[in-house]
Amino acid sequence: MKRLTLAALTCAATLGAASAYAQSDIVVGLNLEPPHLDPTSAAAGAIDQVLYANVFEGLTRFASDGSVKAGLAERWEISEDGLQYTFYLQPDVTFHDGTDFTADDVKFSLDRARAEDSQNAQKALFEGIENVEVVDDLTVRVTLKAPDGNFLFNMAWGDAVIVAPESVEGIKQKPVGTGAFAFDSWVQGDRITLTKNPGYWGEAAKLDQATFKFISDPTAAFASVMAEDVDAFPGFPAPENLPQFEADPRFQVLIGSTEGETILSTNNKLPPLDNPKVRRAIAHAIDRKAIIDGAMFGLGTPIGTHFAPHNPDYVDLTHLSDYNPELSRQLLTEAGYEDGFTTTLKLPPPSYARRGGEIIAAQLRAVGIETEITNLEWAQWLEQVFKGKDYGLTIVSHTEPFDIGIYARPDYYFQYDSPAFQTLNETLAAEADPEERSELLEQMQTMIAEDYVNGYLFQLATPTVANARLHGLWEDAPTQATDLTKVYWE
């Protein structure tokens, strides 16, 4: 009898250990909390970090390697003239509230995004659409004004996800999508919880629940992961702690690349920053290596233009803005600012901005440029800087993929207005030949570098610290997302 009891206890202990490894939920740490939960009406990447692929889906989607895959459209046909895209939609798809997904929802979403009163932060993605026509419940035809080789790519952005008219009114607080996870709750200032969608049309998620915890302080982030209160932390904000995690068998450390061009964004219409010589002086006052080493502990690739170095069409233009404080002071004198000037430096929450801002402020001070630093929360930054254009300088990482086209938008927050660049961008959109596109992209990269539109700092790396037993996390970040649809515990 005692032997039987011992055997039973041994079996119970074994089952207990097994169940500890068969976890069905996950806690993910993120640096930024979304201002709201509508990815189609805000520029905040924090929204996509929680919702992209998990809750909301588009006609196409980005895979972990950055390629464009089928999404809610299972296939498509393109007319010979490149003007019409006929999308054949996935059958038997429902939104999380039980309503059917049909071609009417696609038309509603695309028309809403391109409407005159659209609040979409990337409205330019949809401006080339001439008409959206419902052919039948599962077929929609999009007619373009001109051929656009980037159209399928554009439809994979988080700003192009499909929403339903029945639920769009409450989308900012209660998002309703078609994804493998459904929105459950949001405790503002703390966490967002998603639950598995049992009626998902595609491959079901392996996790039953995902909780996103918002931890902006690097010290608190380190403590949370070390205590295993957080299972994974993409974009871990304290790179100085990575060696400690790498030495601990409980954790894995993934160092990936992102689409994030980190820039010292400059208000091109605010004097004296509207003077190209002043902007050039700022560029030569910046020591990129010191910023990467000091703010990112060596993680980051120097850039000299707004383009990802891992892209085959990237042109290394760092020499145009090499660190040369003597030249910087000379340029300021030539521009009429021998005694320097003062401007604002408004910093959003990410550690690359806050830490990098202190370093850049010291570098600018060394050539006579004083900065009045203001630390802003993300919602404040969006309101003052991105929407209000009320700033001189700011530091931000543009993590949208292949987004050099933002320089063709004079009303964009850094307010660069170059008809020549706008013409190049229009030509690129209509060009399908790879060699011609490469030539155009080289010209575009060079133009904004030589105009010193912004201070180009580094391509943001993305360190992820996670429990060693987790699998399926993205290493690279081809878009702003924490895709949990393939994540599981071993």
VORONU-754819 format. One record per residue (C-alpha): residue number from 1; residue in one letter; x negated, y, z. Coordinates in Angstrom, 3 decimals, always signed. Example, Ala and Ser with C-alpha at 12.3 -4.5 7.8 and 13.67 -1.06 7.14 Angstrom:
num;residuo;east;north;up
1;a;-12.300;-4.500;+7.800
2;s;-13.670;-1.060;+7.140
END
This chain:
num;residuo;east;north;up
1;m;+0.000;+0.000;+0.000
2;k;-2.826;+2.342;+0.841
3;r;-4.495;+1.518;-2.474
4;l;-1.273;+2.271;-4.332
5;t;-0.983;+5.605;-2.530
6;l;-4.577;+6.472;-3.364
7;a;-4.018;+5.566;-6.993
8;a;-0.900;+7.702;-7.083
9;l;-2.774;+10.624;-5.547
10;t;-5.586;+10.197;-8.051
11;c;-3.068;+10.178;-10.909
12;a;-1.344;+13.262;-9.527
13;a;-4.647;+15.087;-9.227
14;t;-5.515;+14.156;-12.809
15;l;-2.155;+15.379;-14.070
16;g;-2.568;+18.581;-12.074
17;a;-5.947;+19.220;-13.694
18;a;-4.515;+18.468;-17.120
19;s;-1.608;+20.846;-16.610
20;a;-4.005;+23.606;-15.584
21;y;-5.617;+23.261;-19.006
22;a;-2.296;+23.062;-20.852
23;q;-1.444;+26.687;-20.225
24;s;+1.362;+28.143;-22.265
25;d;+0.967;+31.824;-21.482
26;i;-1.752;+34.444;-21.830
27;v;-2.637;+37.805;-20.317
28;v;-4.417;+40.154;-22.719
29;g;-6.181;+43.302;-21.589
30;l;-6.035;+46.376;-23.811
31;n;-7.690;+49.749;-23.372
32;l;-4.741;+51.856;-24.574
33;e;-1.019;+51.768;-23.906
34;p;+1.263;+52.560;-26.867
35;p;+3.151;+55.886;-26.673
36;h;+6.217;+53.980;-27.933
37;l;+6.905;+50.778;-29.868
38;d;+7.746;+51.892;-33.409
39;p;+4.757;+51.236;-35.695
40;t;+6.560;+52.982;-38.549
41;s;+6.648;+56.417;-36.918
42;a;+3.340;+56.992;-35.156
43;a;-0.385;+57.004;-35.831
44;a;-1.237;+55.202;-32.588
45;g;-3.159;+52.014;-33.287
46;a;-2.197;+50.831;-29.810
47;i;+1.296;+50.039;-31.152
48;d;-0.054;+47.653;-33.800
49;q;-2.447;+46.108;-31.281
50;v;+0.570;+44.709;-29.454
51;l;+3.176;+44.244;-32.182
52;y;+1.461;+43.589;-35.557
53;a;+2.107;+39.999;-36.718
54;n;+3.374;+39.099;-33.247
55;v;+6.715;+40.961;-33.341
56;f;+6.816;+42.796;-36.676
57;e;+5.978;+41.494;-40.150
58;g;+5.697;+43.043;-43.593
59;l;+6.109;+41.773;-47.127
60;t;+2.399;+40.974;-47.037
61;r;-0.027;+40.735;-44.122
62;f;-3.731;+40.827;-43.337
63;a;-5.471;+37.589;-42.445
64;s;-8.342;+37.485;-39.953
65;d;-10.877;+37.841;-42.779
66;g;-9.166;+40.971;-44.137
67;s;-7.609;+39.273;-47.156
68;v;-3.984;+39.967;-48.059
69;k;-1.611;+37.029;-47.638
70;a;+2.084;+36.408;-48.158
71;g;+4.290;+37.581;-45.320
72;l;+8.051;+38.007;-45.474
73;a;+7.630;+37.783;-49.239
74;e;+6.729;+34.190;-50.072
75;r;+5.663;+35.207;-53.592
76;w;+5.873;+38.075;-56.077
77;e;+5.664;+38.880;-59.766
78;i;+4.033;+41.972;-61.270
79;s;+5.166;+43.361;-64.612
80;e;+2.638;+43.641;-67.423
81;d;+2.547;+47.429;-67.133
82;g;+1.878;+47.176;-63.380
83;l;+4.919;+49.274;-62.521
84;q;+7.325;+46.660;-61.170
85;y;+6.803;+44.289;-58.244
86;t;+9.497;+41.669;-57.782
87;f;+9.324;+40.128;-54.305
88;y;+10.931;+36.773;-53.549
89;l;+11.634;+36.690;-49.828
90;q;+11.227;+33.882;-47.329
91;p;+14.570;+32.087;-46.839
92;d;+16.314;+31.514;-43.514
93;v;+14.617;+34.378;-41.674
94;t;+16.421;+36.105;-38.822
95;f;+15.571;+39.077;-36.661
96;h;+15.162;+38.540;-32.937
97;d;+18.713;+39.826;-32.337
98;g;+20.121;+37.083;-34.579
99;t;+20.881;+39.212;-37.646
100;d;+19.800;+37.879;-41.032
101;f;+16.758;+39.245;-42.829
102;t;+17.646;+40.125;-46.434
103;a;+16.538;+42.299;-49.310
104;d;+18.718;+45.076;-47.878
105;d;+16.336;+45.323;-44.916
106;v;+13.366;+45.673;-47.252
107;k;+15.087;+48.450;-49.184
108;f;+16.076;+50.190;-45.938
109;s;+12.515;+50.019;-44.572
110;l;+10.778;+51.244;-47.723
111;d;+13.336;+53.999;-48.369
112;r;+13.069;+55.113;-44.739
113;a;+9.274;+55.227;-44.936
114;r;+9.252;+57.367;-48.084
115;a;+12.176;+59.630;-47.240
116;e;+11.660;+63.375;-47.137
117;d;+12.178;+63.410;-43.362
118;s;+10.067;+60.289;-42.780
119;q;+8.032;+60.249;-39.571
120;n;+5.740;+57.515;-40.898
121;a;+2.109;+58.406;-40.124
122;q;+1.019;+56.833;-43.408
123;k;+3.796;+58.191;-45.606
124;a;+1.292;+58.472;-48.458
125;l;+1.345;+54.666;-48.766
126;f;+4.912;+54.892;-50.029
127;e;+4.827;+58.064;-52.129
128;g;+4.084;+56.093;-55.300
129;i;+7.396;+54.226;-55.086
130;e;+9.933;+55.371;-57.660
131;n;+12.784;+53.042;-56.724
132;v;+13.656;+50.041;-54.556
133;e;+16.364;+47.772;-55.976
134;v;+18.128;+44.846;-54.313
135;v;+18.443;+42.092;-56.931
136;d;+20.058;+39.603;-54.564
137;d;+19.848;+38.692;-50.883
138;l;+16.355;+37.228;-51.251
139;t;+14.971;+39.282;-54.129
140;v;+13.904;+42.917;-54.173
141;r;+12.305;+44.862;-57.014
142;v;+10.032;+47.838;-56.343
143;t;+9.302;+50.213;-59.224
144;l;+6.239;+52.451;-58.970
145;k;+5.680;+55.859;-60.531
146;a;+2.266;+54.720;-61.758
147;p;+0.246;+51.497;-61.510
148;d;-1.340;+51.059;-58.081
149;g;-3.942;+48.344;-57.574
150;n;-3.652;+48.816;-53.803
151;f;+0.095;+48.301;-53.539
152;l;+0.076;+44.778;-52.064
153;f;-2.731;+45.880;-49.743
154;n;-0.692;+48.895;-48.645
155;m;+2.315;+46.704;-47.881
156;a;+0.200;+44.764;-45.365
157;w;-0.352;+47.812;-43.120
158;g;+1.410;+47.987;-39.800
159;d;+3.167;+51.116;-41.037
160;a;+4.892;+48.999;-43.716
161;v;+6.525;+46.353;-41.515
162;i;+10.169;+45.574;-42.118
163;v;+12.767;+46.841;-39.666
164;a;+16.548;+46.460;-39.654
165;p;+19.101;+49.288;-39.713
166;e;+21.070;+47.522;-36.952
167;s;+18.225;+47.874;-34.437
168;v;+16.146;+50.803;-35.642
169;e;+17.810;+53.347;-33.369
170;g;+16.331;+51.743;-30.248
171;i;+13.059;+50.623;-31.818
172;k;+10.794;+52.876;-29.756
173;q;+11.777;+51.158;-26.501
174;k;+13.107;+47.803;-27.682
175;p;+11.506;+46.656;-30.952
176;v;+13.321;+43.961;-32.911
177;g;+11.320;+42.153;-35.575
178;t;+11.068;+38.782;-37.287
179;g;+7.760;+37.581;-35.820
180;a;+6.685;+34.527;-33.842
181;f;+7.095;+36.509;-30.600
182;a;+10.017;+38.631;-29.423
183;f;+9.817;+41.696;-27.230
184;d;+10.786;+40.937;-23.625
185;s;+9.957;+43.907;-21.397
186;w;+7.823;+46.997;-20.943
187;v;+6.744;+48.248;-17.534
188;q;+5.346;+51.608;-18.587
189;g;+1.899;+52.336;-17.252
190;d;+1.268;+48.642;-16.669
191;r;+2.270;+45.936;-19.151
192;i;+4.314;+44.709;-22.124
193;t;+5.567;+41.120;-22.217
194;l;+6.434;+39.109;-25.319
195;t;+8.076;+35.682;-25.391
196;k;+7.961;+32.910;-27.982
197;n;+10.595;+33.184;-30.709
198;p;+12.207;+29.711;-30.799
199;g;+13.893;+30.453;-34.128
200;y;+10.784;+31.641;-35.977
201;w;+10.925;+30.936;-39.696
202;g;+7.226;+30.004;-40.007
203;e;+4.748;+28.029;-37.937
204;a;+5.792;+28.360;-34.317
205;a;+3.493;+30.074;-31.825
206;k;+1.617;+27.754;-29.474
207;l;+1.999;+30.166;-26.549
208;d;+5.288;+30.621;-24.711
209;q;+4.518;+34.065;-23.334
210;a;+2.033;+36.890;-23.864
211;t;+1.530;+39.781;-21.478
212;f;-0.490;+42.835;-22.509
213;k;-2.015;+44.664;-19.537
214;f;-3.208;+48.232;-20.081
215;i;-6.548;+48.935;-18.396
216;s;-8.264;+52.113;-19.539
217;d;-11.041;+52.263;-16.942
218;p;-14.131;+50.218;-17.978
219;t;-14.928;+49.282;-14.361
220;a;-11.401;+48.021;-13.791
221;a;-11.556;+46.103;-17.080
222;f;-14.729;+44.342;-15.942
223;a;-13.206;+43.448;-12.578
224;s;-9.988;+42.108;-14.142
225;v;-11.765;+39.814;-16.566
226;m;-14.308;+38.638;-13.991
227;a;-11.496;+37.766;-11.567
228;e;-9.709;+35.950;-14.435
229;d;-6.645;+38.129;-13.977
230;v;-6.985;+38.783;-17.700
231;d;-7.535;+35.894;-20.131
232;a;-8.805;+37.928;-23.078
233;f;-9.843;+41.539;-23.611
234;p;-10.251;+42.538;-27.298
235;g;-12.239;+45.747;-27.714
236;f;-13.734;+45.326;-24.250
237;p;-14.573;+48.903;-23.149
238;a;-17.731;+48.208;-21.100
239;p;-20.346;+46.763;-23.480
240;e;-23.019;+47.091;-20.785
241;n;-21.344;+44.137;-19.023
242;l;-21.414;+41.762;-21.990
243;p;-24.707;+40.024;-21.021
244;q;-23.164;+39.109;-17.668
245;f;-20.196;+37.461;-19.386
246;e;-22.439;+35.701;-21.900
247;a;-24.337;+34.102;-19.007
248;d;-21.144;+32.862;-17.334
249;p;-19.802;+29.527;-18.705
250;r;-16.236;+30.557;-17.830
251;f;-16.244;+33.084;-20.679
252;q;-16.891;+33.495;-24.362
253;v;-18.045;+36.737;-25.957
254;l;-17.136;+37.464;-29.586
255;i;-18.821;+40.375;-31.356
256;g;-16.922;+41.267;-34.501
257;s;-16.687;+44.069;-37.005
258;t;-13.784;+46.451;-37.460
259;e;-12.488;+48.839;-40.072
260;g;-13.073;+51.606;-37.551
261;e;-15.079;+54.542;-38.855
262;t;-15.880;+56.490;-35.709
263;i;-16.171;+60.169;-36.528
264;l;-16.677;+63.554;-34.954
265;s;-13.528;+64.860;-36.562
266;t;-13.702;+68.533;-37.509
267;n;-10.878;+71.009;-38.044
268;n;-11.815;+72.227;-41.523
269;k;-9.483;+75.252;-41.366
270;l;-10.572;+76.620;-37.992
271;p;-13.330;+79.268;-38.047
272;p;-16.255;+78.839;-37.935
273;l;-15.744;+75.140;-38.765
274;d;-14.227;+76.164;-42.097
275;n;-17.769;+77.112;-43.155
276;p;-19.523;+74.145;-44.865
277;k;-22.911;+75.324;-43.542
278;v;-21.599;+75.176;-39.994
279;r;-20.257;+71.668;-40.533
280;r;-23.588;+70.647;-42.021
281;a;-25.375;+72.148;-39.023
282;i;-23.197;+70.048;-36.726
283;a;-23.976;+66.910;-38.735
284;h;-27.745;+67.460;-38.451
285;a;-27.470;+68.132;-34.708
286;i;-26.146;+64.618;-34.100
287;d;-28.471;+61.751;-33.209
288;r;-26.413;+58.681;-34.161
289;k;-28.846;+56.209;-32.563
290;a;-28.645;+58.007;-29.226
291;i;-24.840;+57.888;-29.385
292;i;-24.719;+54.191;-30.305
293;d;-27.243;+53.305;-27.620
294;g;-25.784;+55.581;-24.952
295;a;-22.067;+55.121;-25.515
296;m;-21.931;+51.643;-27.049
297;f;-25.100;+50.022;-25.631
298;g;-26.336;+49.318;-29.149
299;l;-23.066;+48.020;-30.617
300;g;-22.253;+49.877;-33.814
301;t;-23.570;+50.455;-37.337
302;p;-24.574;+54.024;-38.342
303;i;-22.477;+55.480;-41.171
304;g;-22.906;+58.552;-43.342
305;t;-19.431;+58.629;-44.865
306;h;-15.915;+57.360;-44.211
307;f;-16.291;+53.804;-45.455
308;a;-16.943;+50.427;-43.830
309;p;-20.539;+49.187;-44.285
310;h;-19.357;+45.597;-44.751
311;n;-17.349;+46.643;-47.826
312;p;-19.210;+45.748;-51.061
313;d;-18.607;+49.294;-52.364
314;y;-20.160;+51.033;-49.350
315;v;-22.881;+53.577;-50.147
316;d;-25.437;+54.367;-47.440
317;l;-25.431;+58.168;-47.213
318;t;-26.802;+58.545;-43.687
319;h;-29.797;+60.442;-45.094
320;l;-27.504;+63.368;-45.984
321;s;-26.862;+63.994;-42.276
322;d;-30.033;+62.735;-40.616
323;y;-30.901;+64.015;-37.145
324;n;-32.718;+67.319;-37.659
325;p;-31.995;+69.930;-34.960
326;e;-34.446;+72.413;-36.494
327;l;-32.524;+72.347;-39.788
328;s;-29.300;+72.609;-37.795
329;r;-30.441;+75.838;-36.129
330;q;-31.594;+77.193;-39.496
331;l;-28.193;+76.485;-41.068
332;l;-26.404;+78.208;-38.201
333;t;-28.573;+81.289;-38.728
334;e;-27.826;+81.276;-42.450
335;a;-24.115;+81.017;-41.655
336;g;-24.301;+84.046;-39.364
337;y;-24.289;+82.174;-36.054
338;e;-27.877;+82.633;-34.886
339;d;-26.634;+82.796;-31.285
340;g;-24.359;+79.805;-31.769
341;f;-20.640;+79.652;-30.969
342;t;-18.131;+77.854;-28.746
343;t;-15.422;+75.416;-29.825
344;t;-13.215;+72.768;-28.251
345;l;-13.974;+69.052;-28.008
346;k;-10.789;+67.148;-27.216
347;l;-11.351;+63.503;-26.316
348;p;-8.845;+60.608;-26.338
349;p;-9.151;+57.809;-23.736
350;p;-11.354;+55.146;-25.419
351;s;-14.782;+54.817;-23.828
352;y;-16.540;+55.382;-27.173
353;a;-14.894;+58.844;-27.250
354;r;-15.361;+59.796;-23.601
355;r;-18.938;+58.515;-23.351
356;g;-19.866;+59.629;-26.855
357;g;-18.360;+63.054;-26.228
358;e;-20.727;+63.801;-23.359
359;i;-23.727;+62.823;-25.488
360;i;-22.587;+64.841;-28.512
361;a;-21.831;+67.867;-26.331
362;a;-25.437;+67.813;-25.087
363;q;-26.794;+67.425;-28.637
364;l;-24.718;+70.356;-29.904
365;r;-25.708;+72.475;-26.919
366;a;-29.351;+71.942;-27.865
367;v;-28.790;+73.855;-31.130
368;g;-26.596;+76.566;-29.605
369;i;-23.100;+75.132;-30.019
370;e;-21.119;+75.025;-26.787
371;t;-18.119;+72.733;-26.464
372;e;-15.221;+73.002;-24.057
373;i;-14.425;+69.360;-23.283
374;t;-10.845;+68.326;-22.552
375;n;-9.960;+64.694;-21.793
376;l;-6.528;+63.835;-23.166
377;e;-4.279;+60.846;-22.736
378;w;-3.348;+59.151;-25.989
379;a;+0.120;+60.714;-26.274
380;q;-1.392;+64.163;-25.615
381;w;-4.068;+63.588;-28.255
382;l;-1.443;+62.612;-30.828
383;e;+0.635;+65.677;-30.032
384;q;-2.130;+68.297;-29.795
385;v;-4.752;+67.027;-32.212
386;f;-3.141;+64.706;-34.759
387;k;+0.201;+66.489;-35.086
388;g;-0.550;+69.979;-33.819
389;k;-4.056;+70.348;-35.322
390;d;-4.873;+72.329;-32.184
391;y;-8.548;+71.479;-31.811
392;g;-12.045;+72.250;-33.009
393;l;-13.743;+68.860;-32.645
394;t;-12.608;+65.437;-31.501
395;i;-13.965;+61.894;-31.562
396;v;-11.813;+59.066;-32.845
397;s;-12.212;+55.750;-34.609
398;h;-10.085;+55.374;-37.750
399;t;-9.340;+51.660;-37.641
400;e;-6.981;+51.518;-40.608
401;p;-8.416;+49.426;-43.451
402;f;-9.697;+51.104;-46.635
403;d;-8.405;+54.523;-45.628
404;i;-10.680;+56.919;-47.516
405;g;-7.502;+58.146;-49.222
406;i;-6.620;+60.200;-46.131
407;y;-9.135;+62.786;-47.412
408;a;-6.770;+63.420;-50.335
409;r;-4.113;+64.723;-47.919
410;p;-4.596;+68.471;-47.212
411;d;-2.061;+68.346;-44.365
412;y;-3.923;+65.538;-42.566
413;y;-5.164;+66.602;-39.171
414;f;-8.729;+67.528;-40.193
415;q;-7.243;+69.603;-43.062
416;y;-9.728;+68.926;-45.862
417;d;-8.329;+70.357;-49.084
418;s;-10.319;+69.371;-52.180
419;p;-8.486;+69.191;-55.531
420;a;-11.504;+67.359;-56.978
421;f;-11.267;+64.645;-54.341
422;q;-7.504;+64.416;-54.786
423;t;-8.008;+63.820;-58.520
424;l;-10.549;+61.069;-57.826
425;n;-8.107;+59.391;-55.438
426;e;-5.300;+59.506;-58.015
427;t;-7.623;+58.033;-60.637
428;l;-8.653;+55.255;-58.252
429;a;-5.049;+54.299;-57.566
430;a;-4.384;+53.819;-61.278
431;e;-7.652;+51.995;-62.031
432;a;-7.778;+48.178;-62.060
433;d;-11.274;+47.553;-63.451
434;p;-13.607;+46.560;-60.553
435;e;-16.660;+48.341;-61.973
436;e;-14.737;+51.559;-62.590
437;r;-13.259;+51.391;-59.095
438;s;-16.726;+50.968;-57.596
439;e;-17.968;+54.045;-59.444
440;l;-14.999;+56.104;-58.281
441;l;-15.469;+54.963;-54.682
442;e;-19.132;+55.948;-54.797
443;q;-18.155;+59.431;-55.991
444;m;-15.517;+59.758;-53.281
445;q;-17.856;+58.664;-50.499
446;t;-20.541;+61.045;-51.726
447;m;-18.180;+64.003;-52.051
448;i;-16.921;+63.910;-48.472
449;a;-20.460;+63.316;-47.182
450;e;-21.834;+66.302;-49.109
451;d;-18.885;+68.458;-48.013
452;y;-19.614;+67.451;-44.400
453;v;-15.898;+67.104;-43.790
454;n;-16.556;+65.297;-40.512
455;g;-19.509;+64.101;-38.506
456;y;-19.879;+60.430;-39.446
457;l;-21.123;+58.475;-36.437
458;f;-20.833;+54.680;-36.557
459;q;-18.700;+51.742;-37.565
460;l;-16.996;+50.498;-34.432
461;a;-17.851;+46.984;-33.296
462;t;-15.241;+44.994;-31.448
463;p;-16.475;+42.940;-28.514
464;t;-13.939;+40.471;-27.164
465;v;-14.402;+38.796;-23.797
466;a;-12.151;+35.779;-23.280
467;n;-11.705;+32.616;-21.298
468;a;-13.927;+29.923;-22.790
469;r;-10.926;+27.616;-23.255
470;l;-9.034;+29.975;-25.551
471;h;-9.038;+29.351;-29.294
472;g;-7.610;+31.187;-32.284
473;l;-8.531;+34.754;-31.323
474;w;-9.642;+37.073;-34.107
475;e;-13.368;+37.799;-33.976
476;d;-13.244;+40.623;-36.523
477;a;-10.539;+43.272;-36.637
478;p;-9.556;+43.846;-40.290
479;t;-6.636;+45.880;-39.002
480;q;-5.405;+47.171;-35.657
481;a;-3.980;+43.962;-34.255
482;t;-4.186;+41.358;-31.527
483;d;-2.692;+38.506;-33.524
484;l;-1.695;+35.772;-31.057
485;t;+0.285;+33.624;-33.492
486;k;-2.469;+30.991;-33.747
487;v;-3.920;+31.282;-30.239
488;y;-3.903;+28.251;-27.924
489;w;-5.566;+26.789;-24.842
490;e;-7.725;+23.711;-25.247
END
